Amino acid sequence: MFLFKLLLKNAFRHKLRTGLTMVGLVVAICAFGLLRTIVSAWYAGVESSSSTRLVTRSAVSLTFSLPLSYAGRIKAIDGVTGISWSNWFGGIYQEPRNFFPQFAVDPQSYLALYPEYQLTDEEKLAFYRDRKGCVVGKKLADKFGWKLGDVVPIKGTIYPGTWNFTIRGIWTGAEASTDENQLLFHWAYINESLRKRLGNRADTVGVYIVGINEPNNAALISQRVDTAFKNSLAETLTETEKAFQLGFVSMSEAILVAIQAVSFIIVIIIMAVMANTMTMTARERLAEYATLKALGFPPEFVVKLLFGESLFIALLGGLLGLLLTLPLASGFGAAVGSLLPRFHVSAGTMALQMGAALIVGLVAAAWPAWKMSRIDIVQGLRHVA
C-alpha cells in the first residue's frame, strides 16, 4: 500500500506533463484499437464463412455468367447435398450512399443452405409465395426503419428500371458474426424480365452455392465440379466459401497491410514520447534516488519506483483509450453502414490494446531505471534538479 501511494504521488507530481502524456496514450491506444477493428471487420465475412458450402463461378471472371442448366449436373455430383444460385443486383435505394448488398436468389434452395438466416415459417412461406417479395437482415431493416409489408423501391444499375420489392421477412443471425445487412429477392423475378427484353441474358446465374456433406472433401468435390465442365463454353472455378471471400479481401490487401503498419507505428511513436517523459522524470529526481540509496534502499527499490510509475501511467492511459474506443467504434460502424456490416471491437482487439499499453510502460521505463539503479551516491547528492 505504501508503494502504491508513493507511485500515485510521483505520477502526478507534474500534473501537466503527466496529463499530456496520458492524452497522447489515450489517443494512440484508441487509434490502434480502431485501426485493428477496421482490419477485423474487413475479414469478418471470411471468418463467418461455412465449411460446408462451396462457390462455383466462371473460370474467366466473376463478371461472366454461368448457364442455369449447370444446376442439375452439379447436384448429381457425388458429395453434393444441395445446390442454389444467386445474382448480384447492385441497385440503388433512394441515393448512392445507401449502399447495401442485394442478391437475386432461388428462395427455397438458398435459405436451405443458409440456416444462419433465421426466419419464422410464416415469413418463409410468404416469401416463397410472393414473386415480388424479399427478405432483409434485421440490421438493414433497423437502419431504414423497414417493417413487414413495406415496399422497397430499388433503382437497377446492372438491371435497368425501378424494381419494387415487398418485405415478407426480416431475418436475425444465428450468431453475432452473421451478416444482417443484405436484401434477398426472387431470381425468377428478374429472369422473367430479362427473357422478355434481353433473351440472351436470361437463364444465367452469377454464382452457384454448393452444399457438401463432408468439409474434408471440399477440394475433391471442387475438382469434380470443375472437371464436369472442362473444355465447355463456360468453364467453372469452384472453391470454398472462405477462399471465395478471401478473393475479395485480397483485392485490398495492400491497404490492409498499410493500416496494420500504421497501427503499430502509432504505438512506437507514443512509446518514444513515454520514454522521454520517464527520462525527464528520472533526471529531475536524481538527488532523491541517491538519497534513497544512501539511506540503505537497494537499487531494486529505485527500479520498482520507475517501472511502477511508468506502468501506472501507461495502463491508466490504455484503459481510458480502450473505453473511448467503444463509443467511437459504435459511431464509426453506424457511419460506414453496410460497407463494414460487422464493425465491433472484439475481445482480442481490447487485449491487444492493453498489451500495447503494457509494452509501452515497460519499454519506456527500461533505460531510466537501469541508469538510476547505477547512480553514484555522491554524484547524485551533488545534483541540483
ZANUKE-375149 format. One record per residue (C-alpha): residue in one letter; x negated, y negated, z. Coordinates in steps of 0.2 Angstrom, whole numbers, plus 5000, padded with zeros to 4 digits. Layout:
N
+------+------+------+------+
: type :   xx :   yy :   zz :
+------+------+------+------+
:    a :    X :    Y :    Z :
...
+------+------+------+------+
***
This chain:
385
+------+------+------+------+
: type :   xx :   yy :   zz :
+------+------+------+------+
:    m : 5000 : 5000 : 5000 :
:    f : 4986 : 4988 : 5004 :
:    l : 4978 : 4991 : 4987 :
:    f : 4994 : 4988 : 4978 :
:    k : 4997 : 4972 : 4987 :
:    l : 4979 : 4967 : 4983 :
:    l : 4981 : 4971 : 4964 :
:    l : 4998 : 4962 : 4964 :
:    k : 4990 : 4946 : 4971 :
:    n : 4975 : 4947 : 4960 :
:    a : 4985 : 4950 : 4944 :
:    f : 4995 : 4934 : 4947 :
:    r : 4981 : 4923 : 4954 :
:    h : 4980 : 4914 : 4937 :
:    k : 4999 : 4914 : 4933 :
:    l : 4997 : 4905 : 4916 :
:    r : 4984 : 4916 : 4909 :
:    t : 4992 : 4932 : 4916 :
:    g : 5009 : 4926 : 4909 :
:    l : 5002 : 4923 : 4892 :
:    t : 4993 : 4939 : 4891 :
:    m : 5009 : 4948 : 4896 :
:    v : 5019 : 4939 : 4882 :
:    g : 5006 : 4945 : 4870 :
:    l : 5008 : 4963 : 4876 :
:    v : 5027 : 4962 : 4876 :
:    v : 5026 : 4956 : 4858 :
:    a : 5013 : 4968 : 4852 :
:    i : 5022 : 4983 : 4860 :
:    c : 5039 : 4978 : 4854 :
:    a : 5032 : 4976 : 4836 :
:    f : 5023 : 4993 : 4837 :
:    g : 5040 : 5001 : 4843 :
:    l : 5050 : 4993 : 4829 :
:    l : 5037 : 4997 : 4815 :
:    r : 5036 : 5015 : 4821 :
:    t : 5055 : 5016 : 4821 :
:    i : 5056 : 5010 : 4803 :
:    v : 5045 : 5024 : 4798 :
:    s : 5055 : 5037 : 4808 :
:    a : 5071 : 5030 : 4801 :
:    w : 5064 : 5032 : 4783 :
:    y : 5061 : 5051 : 4787 :
:    a : 5077 : 5053 : 4795 :
:    g : 5085 : 5061 : 4780 :
:    v : 5071 : 5074 : 4779 :
:    e : 5072 : 5079 : 4797 :
:    s : 5091 : 5082 : 4796 :
:    s : 5090 : 5092 : 4781 :
:    s : 5096 : 5110 : 4781 :
:    s : 5085 : 5125 : 4778 :
:    t : 5100 : 5135 : 4771 :
:    r : 5103 : 5123 : 4757 :
:    l : 5093 : 5121 : 4740 :
:    v : 5095 : 5107 : 4727 :
:    t : 5094 : 5111 : 4709 :
:    r : 5091 : 5096 : 4697 :
:    s : 5085 : 5093 : 4680 :
:    a : 5066 : 5098 : 4677 :
:    v : 5064 : 5082 : 4667 :
:    s : 5070 : 5069 : 4679 :
:    l : 5084 : 5066 : 4692 :
:    t : 5092 : 5054 : 4679 :
:    f : 5096 : 5069 : 4667 :
:    s : 5112 : 5078 : 4670 :
:    l : 5115 : 5097 : 4670 :
:    p : 5129 : 5106 : 4662 :
:    l : 5144 : 5111 : 4673 :
:    s : 5143 : 5129 : 4666 :
:    y : 5127 : 5132 : 4676 :
:    a : 5138 : 5134 : 4692 :
:    g : 5144 : 5151 : 4688 :
:    r : 5127 : 5158 : 4683 :
:    i : 5119 : 5151 : 4699 :
:    k : 5132 : 5158 : 4710 :
:    a : 5129 : 5175 : 4703 :
:    i : 5110 : 5175 : 4708 :
:    d : 5105 : 5186 : 4722 :
:    g : 5103 : 5177 : 4738 :
:    v : 5115 : 5163 : 4734 :
:    t : 5130 : 5161 : 4746 :
:    g : 5138 : 5145 : 4739 :
:    i : 5137 : 5133 : 4725 :
:    s : 5143 : 5115 : 4724 :
:    w : 5138 : 5099 : 4714 :
:    s : 5138 : 5080 : 4715 :
:    n : 5135 : 5065 : 4705 :
:    w : 5128 : 5048 : 4711 :
:    f : 5141 : 5035 : 4708 :
:    g : 5131 : 5019 : 4713 :
:    g : 5146 : 5007 : 4714 :
:    i : 5148 : 4990 : 4722 :
:    y : 5160 : 4987 : 4736 :
:    q : 5165 : 4968 : 4736 :
:    e : 5147 : 4962 : 4734 :
:    p : 5130 : 4970 : 4731 :
:    r : 5124 : 4968 : 4748 :
:    n : 5137 : 4980 : 4754 :
:    f : 5127 : 4995 : 4748 :
:    f : 5131 : 5012 : 4754 :
:    p : 5129 : 5030 : 4745 :
:    q : 5144 : 5036 : 4736 :
:    f : 5145 : 5053 : 4728 :
:    a : 5157 : 5062 : 4717 :
:    v : 5158 : 5080 : 4723 :
:    d : 5169 : 5096 : 4722 :
:    p : 5178 : 5094 : 4739 :
:    q : 5181 : 5111 : 4745 :
:    s : 5164 : 5119 : 4740 :
:    y : 5154 : 5104 : 4745 :
:    l : 5162 : 5102 : 4763 :
:    a : 5159 : 5121 : 4765 :
:    l : 5141 : 5118 : 4763 :
:    y : 5140 : 5103 : 4774 :
:    p : 5148 : 5109 : 4791 :
:    e : 5140 : 5095 : 4800 :
:    y : 5153 : 5083 : 4792 :
:    q : 5167 : 5086 : 4805 :
:    l : 5184 : 5083 : 4798 :
:    t : 5201 : 5089 : 4805 :
:    d : 5210 : 5102 : 4795 :
:    e : 5224 : 5089 : 4791 :
:    e : 5211 : 5077 : 4784 :
:    k : 5203 : 5090 : 4773 :
:    l : 5220 : 5096 : 4766 :
:    a : 5224 : 5078 : 4762 :
:    f : 5208 : 5075 : 4754 :
:    y : 5209 : 5091 : 4743 :
:    r : 5227 : 5086 : 4738 :
:    d : 5224 : 5068 : 4733 :
:    r : 5214 : 5067 : 4717 :
:    k : 5210 : 5048 : 4721 :
:    g : 5207 : 5052 : 4739 :
:    c : 5190 : 5050 : 4748 :
:    v : 5182 : 5054 : 4765 :
:    v : 5169 : 5042 : 4773 :
:    g : 5157 : 5043 : 4788 :
:    k : 5163 : 5035 : 4804 :
:    k : 5148 : 5023 : 4805 :
:    l : 5153 : 5017 : 4787 :
:    a : 5172 : 5016 : 4792 :
:    d : 5167 : 5006 : 4808 :
:    k : 5156 : 4994 : 4798 :
:    f : 5170 : 4989 : 4786 :
:    g : 5185 : 4991 : 4798 :
:    w : 5192 : 5005 : 4787 :
:    k : 5206 : 5017 : 4793 :
:    l : 5215 : 5032 : 4786 :
:    g : 5226 : 5027 : 4771 :
:    d : 5216 : 5011 : 4767 :
:    v : 5212 : 5009 : 4748 :
:    v : 5194 : 5005 : 4745 :
:    p : 5190 : 4997 : 4728 :
:    i : 5173 : 5001 : 4721 :
:    k : 5166 : 4992 : 4705 :
:    g : 5157 : 5005 : 4695 :
:    t : 5139 : 5002 : 4688 :
:    i : 5135 : 5019 : 4680 :
:    y : 5153 : 5022 : 4678 :
:    p : 5162 : 5006 : 4672 :
:    g : 5178 : 4999 : 4679 :
:    t : 5185 : 4997 : 4696 :
:    w : 5189 : 5013 : 4705 :
:    n : 5202 : 5014 : 4719 :
:    f : 5199 : 5027 : 4732 :
:    t : 5212 : 5031 : 4747 :
:    i : 5203 : 5036 : 4763 :
:    r : 5210 : 5053 : 4768 :
:    g : 5197 : 5057 : 4781 :
:    i : 5184 : 5050 : 4792 :
:    w : 5170 : 5062 : 4797 :
:    t : 5159 : 5062 : 4813 :
:    g : 5142 : 5070 : 4813 :
:    a : 5139 : 5086 : 4822 :
:    e : 5123 : 5079 : 4828 :
:    a : 5116 : 5062 : 4831 :
:    s : 5105 : 5064 : 4815 :
:    t : 5120 : 5067 : 4804 :
:    d : 5122 : 5053 : 4791 :
:    e : 5139 : 5044 : 4793 :
:    n : 5136 : 5031 : 4780 :
:    q : 5142 : 5039 : 4764 :
:    l : 5158 : 5040 : 4754 :
:    l : 5163 : 5056 : 4745 :
:    f : 5177 : 5057 : 4732 :
:    h : 5183 : 5070 : 4719 :
:    w : 5171 : 5073 : 4705 :
:    a : 5186 : 5079 : 4694 :
:    y : 5192 : 5061 : 4695 :
:    i : 5178 : 5053 : 4686 :
:    n : 5176 : 5068 : 4675 :
:    e : 5193 : 5066 : 4668 :
:    s : 5190 : 5048 : 4664 :
:    l : 5173 : 5052 : 4655 :
:    r : 5182 : 5066 : 4645 :
:    k : 5194 : 5053 : 4638 :
:    r : 5181 : 5039 : 4635 :
:    l : 5164 : 5047 : 4633 :
:    g : 5166 : 5066 : 4629 :
:    n : 5148 : 5069 : 4628 :
:    r : 5145 : 5064 : 4646 :
:    a : 5159 : 5074 : 4653 :
:    d : 5157 : 5091 : 4662 :
:    t : 5140 : 5087 : 4668 :
:    v : 5133 : 5085 : 4686 :
:    g : 5119 : 5076 : 4694 :
:    v : 5113 : 5090 : 4705 :
:    y : 5119 : 5107 : 4712 :
:    i : 5119 : 5111 : 4730 :
:    v : 5115 : 5129 : 4733 :
:    g : 5119 : 5138 : 4749 :
:    i : 5107 : 5153 : 4753 :
:    n : 5108 : 5167 : 4765 :
:    e : 5090 : 5168 : 4771 :
:    p : 5079 : 5152 : 4773 :
:    n : 5063 : 5163 : 4772 :
:    n : 5068 : 5167 : 4754 :
:    a : 5070 : 5149 : 4749 :
:    a : 5055 : 5150 : 4737 :
:    l : 5060 : 5166 : 4729 :
:    i : 5078 : 5161 : 4726 :
:    s : 5072 : 5144 : 4719 :
:    q : 5061 : 5154 : 4707 :
:    r : 5076 : 5165 : 4702 :
:    v : 5087 : 5150 : 4698 :
:    d : 5074 : 5141 : 4688 :
:    t : 5069 : 5157 : 4678 :
:    a : 5088 : 5159 : 4674 :
:    f : 5087 : 5143 : 4664 :
:    k : 5069 : 5143 : 4657 :
:    n : 5067 : 5138 : 4639 :
:    s : 5085 : 5131 : 4639 :
:    l : 5090 : 5114 : 4633 :
:    a : 5092 : 5109 : 4651 :
:    e : 5078 : 5117 : 4662 :
:    t : 5080 : 5116 : 4681 :
:    l : 5069 : 5112 : 4696 :
:    t : 5075 : 5120 : 4712 :
:    e : 5068 : 5115 : 4729 :
:    t : 5073 : 5115 : 4747 :
:    e : 5084 : 5101 : 4753 :
:    k : 5069 : 5095 : 4764 :
:    a : 5057 : 5094 : 4749 :
:    f : 5071 : 5085 : 4739 :
:    q : 5072 : 5072 : 4752 :
:    l : 5053 : 5071 : 4753 :
:    g : 5053 : 5067 : 4735 :
:    f : 5062 : 5051 : 4738 :
:    v : 5051 : 5046 : 4753 :
:    s : 5035 : 5049 : 4743 :
:    m : 5041 : 5035 : 4731 :
:    s : 5037 : 5023 : 4745 :
:    e : 5023 : 5032 : 4754 :
:    a : 5011 : 5018 : 4751 :
:    i : 5022 : 5006 : 4760 :
:    l : 5025 : 5018 : 4774 :
:    v : 5006 : 5021 : 4776 :
:    a : 5004 : 5002 : 4777 :
:    i : 5017 : 5000 : 4790 :
:    q : 5009 : 5013 : 4801 :
:    a : 4992 : 5005 : 4799 :
:    v : 4999 : 4988 : 4804 :
:    s : 5007 : 4995 : 4819 :
:    f : 4990 : 5002 : 4826 :
:    i : 4981 : 4986 : 4821 :
:    i : 4993 : 4976 : 4832 :
:    v : 4988 : 4987 : 4846 :
:    i : 4970 : 4985 : 4843 :
:    i : 4972 : 4966 : 4842 :
:    i : 4981 : 4965 : 4859 :
:    m : 4968 : 4977 : 4866 :
:    a : 4955 : 4964 : 4862 :
:    v : 4965 : 4950 : 4870 :
:    m : 4967 : 4960 : 4885 :
:    a : 4949 : 4964 : 4886 :
:    n : 4945 : 4946 : 4885 :
:    t : 4957 : 4942 : 4899 :
:    m : 4949 : 4956 : 4911 :
:    t : 4931 : 4950 : 4906 :
:    m : 4935 : 4932 : 4911 :
:    t : 4943 : 4938 : 4927 :
:    a : 4928 : 4949 : 4932 :
:    r : 4916 : 4934 : 4928 :
:    e : 4926 : 4922 : 4939 :
:    r : 4926 : 4935 : 4954 :
:    l : 4908 : 4940 : 4953 :
:    a : 4904 : 4932 : 4970 :
:    e : 4920 : 4941 : 4978 :
:    y : 4914 : 4958 : 4971 :
:    a : 4896 : 4955 : 4978 :
:    t : 4904 : 4951 : 4995 :
:    l : 4914 : 4967 : 4995 :
:    k : 4898 : 4977 : 4991 :
:    a : 4888 : 4968 : 5005 :
:    l : 4902 : 4972 : 5017 :
:    g : 4900 : 4991 : 5013 :
:    f : 4913 : 4994 : 5000 :
:    p : 4907 : 5006 : 4987 :
:    p : 4906 : 5002 : 4968 :
:    e : 4921 : 5014 : 4965 :
:    f : 4932 : 5001 : 4975 :
:    v : 4927 : 4987 : 4963 :
:    v : 4931 : 4999 : 4948 :
:    k : 4948 : 5003 : 4956 :
:    l : 4952 : 4985 : 4958 :
:    l : 4948 : 4980 : 4940 :
:    f : 4956 : 4996 : 4932 :
:    g : 4971 : 4994 : 4944 :
:    e : 4974 : 4976 : 4939 :
:    s : 4972 : 4979 : 4920 :
:    l : 4984 : 4994 : 4921 :
:    f : 4997 : 4985 : 4931 :
:    i : 4997 : 4970 : 4918 :
:    a : 4997 : 4982 : 4903 :
:    l : 5010 : 4994 : 4909 :
:    l : 5022 : 4980 : 4915 :
:    g : 5020 : 4971 : 4898 :
:    g : 5023 : 4988 : 4890 :
:    l : 5038 : 4991 : 4900 :
:    l : 5046 : 4974 : 4896 :
:    g : 5041 : 4976 : 4877 :
:    l : 5050 : 4993 : 4877 :
:    l : 5065 : 4986 : 4885 :
:    l : 5065 : 4972 : 4872 :
:    t : 5063 : 4984 : 4858 :
:    l : 5080 : 4992 : 4861 :
:    p : 5092 : 4977 : 4858 :
:    l : 5081 : 4971 : 4844 :
:    a : 5081 : 4989 : 4836 :
:    s : 5100 : 4989 : 4838 :
:    g : 5102 : 4972 : 4829 :
:    f : 5090 : 4976 : 4815 :
:    g : 5099 : 4993 : 4812 :
:    a : 5115 : 4983 : 4810 :
:    a : 5107 : 4971 : 4798 :
:    v : 5100 : 4984 : 4787 :
:    g : 5116 : 4994 : 4787 :
:    s : 5116 : 5009 : 4775 :
:    l : 5098 : 5006 : 4769 :
:    l : 5092 : 5015 : 4785 :
:    p : 5108 : 5023 : 4792 :
:    r : 5100 : 5032 : 4807 :
:    f : 5090 : 5017 : 4815 :
:    h : 5087 : 5020 : 4833 :
:    v : 5072 : 5021 : 4845 :
:    s : 5068 : 5039 : 4848 :
:    a : 5060 : 5046 : 4865 :
:    g : 5044 : 5049 : 4855 :
:    t : 5043 : 5031 : 4850 :
:    m : 5046 : 5025 : 4868 :
:    a : 5032 : 5037 : 4874 :
:    l : 5020 : 5030 : 4861 :
:    q : 5024 : 5013 : 4866 :
:    m : 5020 : 5016 : 4884 :
:    g : 5005 : 5027 : 4879 :
:    a : 4998 : 5012 : 4869 :
:    a : 5000 : 5001 : 4884 :
:    l : 4991 : 5013 : 4895 :
:    i : 4977 : 5014 : 4882 :
:    v : 4976 : 4995 : 4881 :
:    g : 4975 : 4994 : 4900 :
:    l : 4961 : 5007 : 4902 :
:    v : 4950 : 5001 : 4887 :
:    a : 4952 : 4983 : 4892 :
:    a : 4945 : 4986 : 4910 :
:    a : 4931 : 4998 : 4905 :
:    w : 4917 : 4986 : 4901 :
:    p : 4920 : 4973 : 4915 :
:    a : 4922 : 4987 : 4928 :
:    w : 4906 : 4995 : 4923 :
:    k : 4897 : 4978 : 4924 :
:    m : 4904 : 4974 : 4941 :
:    s : 4900 : 4991 : 4948 :
:    r : 4882 : 4987 : 4944 :
:    i : 4880 : 4969 : 4950 :
:    d : 4866 : 4964 : 4961 :
:    i : 4872 : 4958 : 4978 :
:    v : 4860 : 4944 : 4980 :
:    q : 4863 : 4938 : 4962 :
:    g : 4882 : 4940 : 4964 :
:    l : 4882 : 4929 : 4980 :
:    r : 4872 : 4915 : 4971 :
:    h : 4885 : 4915 : 4958 :
:    v : 4897 : 4900 : 4958 :
:    a : 4913 : 4903 : 4948 :
+------+------+------+------+
***
